[in-house]
Amino acid sequence: VTVDLTVDLCGVRLRTPVLAASGCFGFGREMAGWLDLDELGAVVTKSVSLEPRRGRPTPRMAETPSGMLNAIGLQNPGVEAFCATDLPFLADAGATVVASLVGRSADDFGRLAARLAGEPAVHLLELNLSCPNVEHRGEVFAADPGMAAEVVRRVKAAARQPVLAKLTADVSDLVAVARAVVDAGADGLTLINTLLGMAVDVHHARPRLAAVTGGLSGPAIRPVAVRCVWQVATALPGVPIVGTGGVATAEDAAELLLVGATAVAVGTASFVNPRAVVEVAAGLERYLAAHGVRSVAELPALFKAEA
Amino acid sequence: VAGQHGVPCQVAVEELMACGTGICFSCVVPVGDPARPGEPARMARSCLEGPVFDGAAIAWGELGHPPASTGGLGLSPQDPLAADAAP
């Protein structure tokens, strides 16, 4: 069979269903030496805030079994520098761009969306409502359905692009948060962010990260991501979901697509292999061909509810 | 020592790296402009801009953890470089 890898994500046609996840691809510039940015499903940028952020002190990362902890602290040049230098580069490279936004208040998010409304090089917005590396838990908007919905409302009032809300699995009722942001107007969801974790240097009796806690990513969290995508896709059928969390191979991507994701994002794997995003897409094409499936959109219907 | 004798000093420094390609922002080192001592240091990626920097540009007091070879349970001396840099 001839496989068609393109997918429709919230009205935007993507070349492949495999995106580069936020925070694991910079703003694309460093990766352009490893792959062609126009080959990717999309580049989800490192999260951008209104003002530049310096990020956390070091150490910022710690290796853990089948994964890693990070506490970068959202270091980024701010939205004006992003628009002046990073966005033109991505546009010239032919990349489909998902701009990841982060703020300390719903108003911050609304102002970011307004600033990017006139930037045609931004195809979608992703709201980072769930970064664990913030100073106060109150900035993890996705921990509370009401706060998350308020951010989405403010963004939707200003945005011209479709809006993805990136949620965290670190809640007792993920479906309630997902329903709240969809009711508030989110066009789609990104599931999941890193999980809040911590590691201790037992020989010095101190935390391994300067920020003490950090976000756990990598293959260690993939089963959590699969569960979350399955749970939300089942509860809210028809809502586009970008599944992410520990995807390193085509089989990992297929897991998320089978349980209802429209597309997947490759994150930590890009640290190990800079070409992971394109290699996962190529593997997915072989997987579909081997199983006689023409398009990834057909996968959820093939998923059997029982083992 | 180099400063006392007016000799340029370059130093090789690095931090824990996740990617080594400039995308993860783990390996940052605080780097300032020696000509503008009042300005806060920026977090420069040692994998891309380093690992060799102008010694006078490193904000030594802001460097992270002490080396893993120092200290033990209950004994964690400060990074000797950071201690030297303290006023």
Interface residues (C-beta under 8 A of the other chain):
Chain A: G23 C24 F25 G26 E30 M31 W34 K46 R54 G55 P57 T58 P59 R60 M61 A62 M68 N70 I72 Q75 D201 H203 H204 A205 R206 A210 T268 S270 F271 P274
Chain B: E15 L16 M17 A18 C19 T21 G22 I23 C24 F25 S26 C27 V28 V29 P40 R42 M43 L48 E62 L63 G64 H65 A68 G71 G72 L73 G74 S76
